[in-house]
Amino acid sequence: MDKSRLLKKGFQVLRVLIPVILIWWLLSQVDWRSIWPLMQNISWPLLLVSVTLFSASEVVIAVRWRFLLRFQQIEVPFTKLLGLVFVGIFVSNFLPTTVGGDVVKMVGVAQERKGRAVVVASVVADRLYNLAGMFFLLPLAITLKGVPFFTMEGRSNWLSSAVLLAWLSSWPEIAVRARRTWNAVRTWFISPRCVLAALMFSWLSIGLAFSSFWMVTLALGVSISYWQASAVAMLSYFIALIPIAINGLGVAEGSKVYFLILQGVSLEQSVAAALIIRLVTLFVSLFGGLRLAWGWRGLLSVTDVPIEIQTEEKDQK
């Protein structure tokens, strides 16, 4: 086994160990005698609303994906796209070490005979619009207490991040991959009509997901506003993008606990909220598991997946 493969294996092991360590540490800090009364008083109707809102958020993602495809005059049945969206989150949550959710969506939608390169690239464009929608919501962070975004230290951190991004952009391999991806998806980002509509779908989906998290906090008796809950969810989303844990497991929960505590929420309530919203996500993703069991199991056995995005011209050749 060469050195690069050994390093890759070691990184994969770390991505499993880090979530386990983080979650174990969080749970070890909790006074479990306070958890039982908390769970006894939880509002189960609000939890049902949370599940409904998160499910609706995923439905809107499927609507956005269909819009992006129809913008390129490609028709894929909405039921198929909706099924692939739920299969994607199921795979990301339960089978993260084999294939990623986006790859499964690429494989599933690429089975269409026409415009294969375009339908594969649409998955990337869809993901980028979700990221862009989140990015435009960063000002929500000002609703949080104790987060040093506008202090000298905060400005220094942002400056350091900008310098790091500038350095990474000069790295030839990353620059080539970025240009290749942009060439594949640029059509969706140069039309003002497409950009505005896709961002509107993104903000609707994100708003529903934030509402789902807010319902969890309300169910636990946490007194924070919708905007504070949204800011906590948004910041934890960006932190979970750091590729040190599978699907952000442990990292997302730890960041939610940290930001909730800054808002005056108790440790027990914060840990409960972070874990319950993860359970809500897992529960909703089970719809994707049912869809996999009902006729789409072959998606997981595909070995030659279209990870590298190609241009439409190359696909036509």
N, C-alpha and C positions, 0 to 999 in steps of 0.2 A: 504494500500500500504506500503510494507516494505521499510526500509531505502535505500537498494541497488537499488531498482527499482525507488525510488524517485530521487536518485542521477543520475541514468541513464537518466531519463526524463529531469532533469535539464541540463545535459550535451548536450542532443539533442537540447534543446531550445537555449543554448549558441551557438551551431554550426550553428544555423540559424541567431541568432542576430549578431554574430561577423562579418560575411560577409556584412550584411546590414550596420553596423556601419562603417566598413572599407571603403566600396564603397562610402557611404555618405560623409565621411571625405575627401576622395580623390576628389570627385566632388566639394565639398565646397571650395577646395583650388584653383580651376581653374578659370582663368579669361575668362569667356564665350564669351567676346567680341573678344577674340583672336582665339576662337575655330572655329567660322563660316568661316573666311578666310582660315583657315587651311583645313577645310573639302571641301571648294570650289576648292582648288588646289590639292586635293588628286588624286593620279594616280589610276583610277579604273582598268585599265588593270593589274597593279601590284597586286592589291587585288585579281583579278581573278587567277593570277598565284599563290598567297598565298593559296587560296582555293584548287587549283589543287595539289599543293605540299603537303598540309596537308592530303588530300584524299589519295594521293599516299603513304604517311607514314602509314596510316591505312591498306592499301592493303599489304604492306610489313609485317606488324604485323601478318596479316592472313597467309602470306606465311611462316613466322617463326613458327607459331603455327602448320601449316600443317607439316612442317619439323619435329617438335618435336614428333608429333603423328606417322608419318611414321617411325621415328627412332625406335619406339616401335612396328612396324609392324601393326599399326592401320590405316585403311583407312577411312577418313571422307571426303565427297565431299568438294572441295575448296569453292564452292559457299555458302555452309552452314556455313563454318567457317568465310568467309568474311561477311556474313549477321550477324553472332553473334558478330563479332568485332564492327560493326557499331551499332548494337542494344545495345551493352555494353556501348559505349560512350554516346548514347542517354539516356539510363537509368541513367548513372552517372551524366549527365548534367541536366536532366529534372525531374527525379524521384528519387532523392538521399535519401529521407527519408523513402522509402519503401524497396527497394532491391538494392544492389550494382550491378554495371556493371559486375564485375567478377562473382558474384553469378549467374546472368542471363546466362552468358557464360557457367558456370558449368552445370546449369540445361539443357540448350539447347544441349550441346555436350554429356551429360550423357544419353540422350535418345537413344544413340547407344547401341545395345544389348551386344556387346563384349567389354571386358576390361573397364568396367564402372569406376573402381577406377583409372585406368591409365589415361583415358581421362579427368577425373575431376582434377587429379593431374597435368595434362599438363597445365591447366590454371595457376596454381601457378608457375610452372616452367617457363612459358612464361613471367609472371610478374617479376620473379626474374632475368631473362635474360635482361629485359628492365632496371631494376634497376642497374644490373651489368654494362651494357653498359654505362649508365649515370655516374656511379662511376668512370670508367676508363677515362672519359672525364673531370674530376675535374681539371686537369692541365690547362684547358682553362681559369680558373679564373685569371691566371697571365696576361691575355690580358686586364683586366679591370683596370681602374684608380681608386685610392682611396679606394680600398677594402683591409683592413688590414690583409691579410692572413699570411703574412710573417713577420709581426712585432711581438714584444714580446707579445702584447695583443692578436694577432691572435694565436700564439703558445699556449698561456695560455688557450684560448677558446677551441682549439683542444684538449689540454690535459684534460680539464674539461669534454669534450664530451667523450673522451676515458675512463675516470674514470667512468662516468655515464653508458656507455655501458657495462663496466666490471661488475658494480654492478647489472645491469639488467640481465646480463647473469647468475648471480648466483641465481636469483630469481627462485625457484623451478618450479612454474607454467609455466613461460616463457621458461625455459630450457626444460621442458617436451614437450611443444608445438613445440619448435624449432626442437627437436629430431624427433618428429612425422612427421613434415613437411619434414625434411631432408630425412627420411626413404622413404617417398613417392616419392620424386623427385630426389634422388641421382643418379639414372641411367643416367639422362640427364647431369650430371655434372662430371662424372668420365671418360667419353670418350673424349679424346682430339679432335677427329673429330667433335663430336657433339658440344662441347664447342666453337670451333673455328667458325663453320658454324653459330651457333645461335648468337654468338657475332657479326659476320659480318652482319647478318640480322638486329640485334639491332642497330648497328651503321648506317646502311643505313636508317632505319626508323627514327632514331633520327636526322640524318643529314637532311633528308627531312623536318622534323618538325621544325628544327632550320632555314632552308631556308625559310619556310613559315613565320616565325616571322621576318626574315630579310627583306622579301619582304614588309611586313607591314611597317617597319621602313623606307624603301626606298620610299614607296608610300606617306609617310608623309613628305618626304624631310629631314629625319634624316641622318646625315653624320657619320655613324659608320660602321666599317668593319663587314664582315660576322662572324669573330671569336669573336668580341665583342658581337654581337647580340646573338651568340650561347652561350657564357659564361653567359649572362644575362638570357637567357631561361633556361640554365642548373641549375644555382643557384636558380632561382625561383621555378624550379621543386622540388628541395630538400627541400626548405623552405615550399612549399605547402604540403609536406608529413606530416608536423606537424598536428595532427588530431584535430585542433581547429575550422575548418570550413568545410562545406560540399564541397567536390571536390576541396578544396583549393580556393574556391571563395572568393575574396577580399584579401586573403593572397598572392596568386600568382600575382594579379594585383599590390598590394602595393609593393612587392619586385621588380617587373619589373620597376615600376616607380622610386624606390629608386636607383637601379643600373644604370638606364638610365640617371638620373640626375647627378650621379657621373661622367658620361662620357661627361658631358657638354650639354646634351639634355635639352631643355626647359621643364618646368613642363607640359605645355599644350600638347606638342608633346608626352611626356612620358605617360601621362594619356590616350591620344588618342590611342597610340600604344598598351598599355596594354588592353584597352577595346576592340579594334578592333580585336586583336588576339583571345580574348575570344569569340567575335561574329563569327569569322571564325570557331572556334571549334564547336560552337552551330549550325552553318549552316550545317557543314559537318555531324554532328550527326543526322540531320534530315533525312538522308538516312536510319538510323536505325529506326527512328520513322515510316517511310513509311513501312519498312519491318515488324515491329511489327503489324501495322494495316493490313498488307497483310498476315495474316495467323498465326502469332506467338504471338498473344495476350495472349494465355494461359500461356506463360512463366512467366508473372507477377502475375498470380493467384496461382502459386505453393507455398505451405506453408512449405513443408518438403524439404528444399534445402540442398544439400550436402556440407555444410560449413566445416564440419570436414573432413579432408583428411584421408582416410584409406589406409592401405597397400593392395597390389594386392592379397596377400594371404588371407586376411580377406574377400575381395570381392568374391574370388572364393569359399569360404566356404558357 
